[in-house]
């Protein structure tokens, strides 16, 4: 198997990475591991995490993309509350101007079910304001509920997001992982699977089909699966069909993880409308879901050969203070080279840098770049060809020494069950129709399912509550959630 990077040649990807960094983005630091004694720091060059070495160590990559939260909204409190100078999070003095002339600082959320601002291509650019990042409050104030102008500036901390903060303590937190497109859910999810979306600005289908990473995996005989809960958003891809056996229920993820049968590439999808973190869903439902996925992988025979990637499709309209850069893209002249705002992202597993913060610039096609390097696949587009590939998040010394981190259990999430069913939350009564049924909390996803998935095994929306309750019961039974 040809491994051009290992042989020292300049690959197309490396050349494009260099061009992109030099021409479009500032240099940023790599990964930092907190140290209590600077005298213990080594100045020697660490071993390199080559693709050849990674192929010996990692054969299972699990990808979990959640919904609509920004980095500062979810992880910024690591700096503001916990004093983590190694994390580029919220700091005193940050604010956004209100149209009436006063400043609104970041404030703790008053309710777990915080509503997002619901921005897309144009609204995100108003928030960005050519890099000033000062339009979050004005955009939130320009709506039906203008009295809640500060909702874009609200944030959560460890007390609500214990799973993420505990994972960040143990593994690698990425604080420069940007959404791929300064727009809404679908463009970003398409980019995460295909390094393009056909040039559509919003949550619509492209006029022409395009290949995804899963077509490339099929062509080279690399197995993959999408483990869906009530609907597979992956089915939106134009090169996928509802008949594919690769679409499997979420219960199969747990069964296959238990026996060590997970395929090389796994996409895990939450319960849309319950545990995806899409506002106004209760974030603790999302934390319990993530902790359940981590627990299954950490206790799997495949743990020592795995990598778990957790990220978010886009920022949901919530404040982030870091201006997104531009990157190379085949449709850069149409605005698709402009990255979206930072999103919470974690690289978890036995080979992640322990307790580290990685400030290398990533975006969703970095997942593709990593999979392509691991399986010796060509890039799909200019975008993934030039993206950084996540190797900076891995511990080369551990990889060379073959000393994987153990899959240690996380502390149980303690949260009252009755609070998770607040009426103002998506998982409560607000999003049920007169017959008591519930959708996905995403109108476009429901519309797609109504048109293409009704009557197929992929449409399990009528089982939404049962699937969610089964996942919660699993978490309770395994001691992951006390409530």
N, C-alpha and C positions, 0 to 999 in steps of 0.2 A: 504493500500500500504506500503510495507516494506521500511523503510528508515534507513539503517544501520548506516550512518554517524550521523544522528540526535540522534540515540540511544547510540552513543558513542563507538560502537564496531569498531574493526579494519577491515575495508573492504579490499578486494583484491586490489582495486584501491589505497587506502591509503597506504597499505603496499608497493606496487610497487612504488608509488611516493616517499616514504621515501628511498627505496633502490636506486632508480635512482638518487635522489639528493645527497645521501651520496657517492655513488660509482662513479658517472660519472660527476657531475656538481658541481661548487662552489655554496655556498650559495649566494643568491642575495637579495637585498631589495625588499620590497613589493611596495605598492602604496604611493605616496607622493602627498599631496595637497599643492600648494604654499600658504604660509602664510606671511603676512606683520608684524606680531607680534608674536614672539615665546612665549611670555607670555600667549597668548591665547590658546596655544596647550594643549590638555588634555592628561593626563597620564593614564586615566582609560581605561580598556579593552572595546572596542566597542561591541555591540551586534553581534551575529553571523548570517551570511546569510545562514541559514539552507535550505536544499532542501524543507522541509515542508513549510517554509515561502515563498520561491521563487515560489512554485507552487500556492500559493495564489496570488502572485503579477504579475507573468510573464506567459502569455500563447501564446505569438507570438514572434518567433525569426526569424529575417530577416538576411540572410547571403549574402554578396556581395563580391566576390573575383575578384579583378582586375588583371592586367597583368604586370609582369616583371619590377619591380622597387625595389631598395633597400631602407632601412630606411635612411641611410645617404644621399642618392641621393634625397630623397623627404622631409625628416623631419630634417635632420642634421643641417639646417640653424637656427632652433630654438635655438641652442646653439651658433653657430658661428656668426650669425647676431643679434640675440635677447637676448643673454646672459643668456639663461635658463640653470642654473647649475643643475636643477633637471632632465634634459633630457640628455641622453648619446648620444650626437650628434657630429658633426664636431667641431674640435678645431684647433687653430693655431698650426702649426708645423707638422700636419699630411701630409703624402705624400706616394707615391709609386715610386720605382726606375724604370727608363727606362733602357732597355738593353744597351743603349749607355753610361750609367754611370751618368746620371743626375736625380734628383728627380722631380716628378710632383705632386704638391699639388692639393687639391680640388679647383675647379674654378667654378664660375657661368656659367650656360649654355648660349651659344651664340645664340642658336636657340631653340624654343619650341619643335621642332621635332627632338630631339636628338636620334640618332641611338644607339641601344644597341650593346653589344659585341657578343651576341648570343652564350652563353656557355651552356654546358650540364654537364654530369657526370664527364668527364675527365677535361674539361676546367675549371669548378668550382673548382676542386681540385688543378689545377695549380694556380688559384687566391688565394685560401686558403693557400697553401704551408705549410701544417702541423700546421696551427694556426698563421703563421706570417702575413697572409692577405696582402702580398706584391706582388702578381702576377697580379694585375688588369691592370696596365699599360703595362706590358710586354705581356699580353694576347691580349690587344687591339692593340698593335703595331705589333703583329704577324698575319697579315691579309692582305686582298686586299687593304685596305685603311689605311696603316700604318702611314700616315701623321696625322691621327686623333687619335694619341696614347692617347690623354688626354680625349677622350670621356667617358671613364669609370670613370673618376674623376669629371665629371661635376655634378652640383646639381641645384635644384630649391629652391625658397623661397616663402614667403607668397604672393608676388606680382603675381605669377603664380598659386599657389595652395591655393587660398583663402578659398575654401570650407573645405579642410582638416585642415588648420590652425585655422579657426573659429570653427570647430567642436572640435579640440583639446583644444581650449580656454574654451569650455563649458562642455565637457564631458571627457572621459578617453583616453589618448594616451598610447599605450603599446610600450615600447622601448626595450623590450627583447622578441619580437615575431619573431621566426625563421621560415623559410621554413622547411617543414617536411623532405625533401630529398635534399642533395647537388647535384641537377640535374636540369632538365628542367621542362617545364610546366606540362606535363601529369602525371609524377610520383607524383608531389605535389598535383595536383587536385584530383587524385585518393586517396591519403592519406587523404585529407580533407573530403572525403566522405566515405572512407572505412577503414582507418587506415592501409592500405597496397596498393600495386599495382601489386601484383603477382610476384614481384622480377625482374621487367624489369627496366633497367637503364635509358632508354630514352623514346622518344615519340612513343612507340609501345604498342600493346595490349599484355596482359598476355596470356600465353598458356592455362591456366585454369581459370574458373570463380571464383569469390569470392563475398561474400555478402557485401552490403553497408548499411549505416544507414537507407536507405529508405526501404530496405527489413524488417529491424527490426521495423520500424515505422508501416509498413503495417501489420505486424504480431500482433502488439498490438493495432491496430485501431487508431493510431495517424495520422491525415491527414497532408499532405504536398503538396507542389507545386513547380515546377521550372518554373519561369517566364522568358522566353527567348525572345531575340530580333530577330536576323536573323538566329541563330542556337543555339540549346541547347548543350553546351559542356557536360552537365550532361548525355546526351544520350550515351556518350562513356563508361559509366559504364557497365560491363558485365552482371549485374543483372537487367538492365532496358530494356524496349521494347518501340518501337516507338508508339505503340497503347495506351500507358497509358494516361489516362485523366489528370494525374498530370502535364503533360507538357502543359503550357498555354502561350499565347503570352504576351508580356510585358504590353500591354494595359489593360490586365485583372488585373495586379497588382494595377494599379491606380484606376480602377473601384472598386475592392474589398476593397482596403484601404479606399476609400471614404465612403463606406457604412459599414465598420467594419466587412468584411467577410473574411479577410485573415486567412489561416489555421495556425496551431501551428508552422509549420516549413516552411519557405519560402526561396527558393534560387532564387536570382535575377541575371540575366546575362546581361551584356552590349551589345552594338552593336559591334560585332567583326569586326575589321577593321576601326572603327570610334571612339568609346568611351571607349574602354577597357583598354587604356593606354599602349598597346603593342607598343614599339618603331617600327616605326616612327610616331605613331599617335600623334596628338596634345593633350598635357595633359589638356588643358582647356576644350576640349570636354569631357574628363573624369570627370573633376570637375563639369561641368554642369550636367552630368548624375547623379553623386553622389548627388548633391544638389537637383535634381529633386526627387530622391528616398527618401531622408531625408524629403523633403517638404511633400510628399504624406503621409509618416508615421506620421510626426509631426502633421499633420492636420486630422489624422484619429481618429475615436472614439476608436481605439485600442491603441493609443499612451501610455496611462497610464499602459498598460499591455504588452508592447513590449520591445524588445531589438534588436538593429541594430549592426551587426558585419561587419566591413569593413577591408579587408586585401588584400594581394597580393600573387599570387602563388609562385613566386620566384624572384630573385633579378635582372634578366636581364643582368647580367654582370657588373652592376654598383658597385662602391666601397662601402664597409661597413667596418668599422674598428674593429668590435667586432668579435672575433673568435667564430664560432659556436661550441657548445658542442656536446657530444654524449649522446644518451638516450637509454633506453631498447627497443629492437625491436626483433621480431621473426627471422628476417634475419640480425641481427647485424653482423654475421660472413661474410656476403656478402657486407657489407658497408652501409646497410640501417639504421644503428643506428646513422650515422653521419648526424646531422641536416644541413640544408642549411643556408645561410646568413640571417640576419634580414631583415624583410620587413615592410613597413608602415602598422600599424594596429590601429584601433580605436574601442572602445566599446562605443556605443552611445545609449542614451535612458533615460527614466525617473528615472531609478535606477542606472545609472552610477555614479561613483564618480565625482563630478563637478570639472572641471579644474585640474584633477589629471594626474600624470604620474605613470603608473604601471610598475614596473621593475621585477615583477614575470616572471619566464621563461615560455613562451607559445610557441606552434607551432600549425600547422593546426589541429592536432587531439585534441587539447584543445577544439575546437568547438564540436567535437563528445563527449568528456568527459562531457561537459556542457549539451548537449542534453540528454545524457544518464542519468545523474543525475536528470535532470528536469523531465524526463519521466520514470524514474526507469527502465532503460534498462541495460542489461549486456554489458560489453565491447565487441568490435569486435575482437581485437587482444591485444597482450601485449603492443603495442604502446599507444593506447588510454586508456588502463587500468592504465598506469603509468603517463599519462599527467596531468598537472595542468588544472583545469576546468573553469577558468575565474571568479570564484566568488570573487577573490581579486579585480576585477575591479568594483564591485558593492558596493553601500553605505549601510552598514547594519543598520545604524541609521535611514536612510530614509525608508528602507524597514520595519523596526519594527514600526516606527511612521506612516507609510502609507502616506508619503509626497513626491510624485513623482515630478521630475523636469518638468517644462512646456516645450512643444515643440516649443521653440522660433524660429522665422525665422532667417535665416542667411542673412547678407548683400548681395545684388545682385552682381553677377559676372559681371564686366565690361570689355569686351574684344571685339574688332572689329570682326564682322562676317567674313569679307574678310580675316583676318589673319588665321582663322581656316581652310581655304581652300588653304593654301600654297601648291604649286605644289610638294614640297619635303616631304609633310606629307602624311601618309597613306590615309587620307580622301580626298586628292587632286587627281591629275591625275596620280601619280606615280604607283598606284596599280590597275589601270583599264586596262582591256584588249582591244583589237582593237574594240570590239563591244560596249565598254563603260561600261561593267559589272564590278563588283568589287567582290573580294573574302573576306576572313576573315582576311587577313594579317598573316595567319598562314597556311603554306602549309599542315601540317599534319591534321589539322582540316578540311580543304577543301577536302583532299583526303578521310578522313573518311566519310564526307558527300556525296561525289561523289559515294562512294561504298555502303553506307547503308541508306542514307536519301533522295536521289533524288526521287521525286515523292510523298513524304509524306508531311504532313502538317508541319513537323518540319523544312523543308528546305525552308527558306524564304530569301535566299541570293539574289534572284532577286528583293527583296523589300528593300535591305539594305539602299539605299539612302532615300527612302520614310520613312522608320521606323526612321532612324536617324533624318531626317528633322522634323518629327512629334514630336519627343522628344524635339528637340531644340525649336520648336514653343510652346510646352507646357511650357518650361522653360521661354521663352520670355513673354508669356501670363500671367504667374503667377508672373512676376516680379523677377524671379530668375536670369535672365541673361539680360544684356543690351549690345547690340552689333549690 
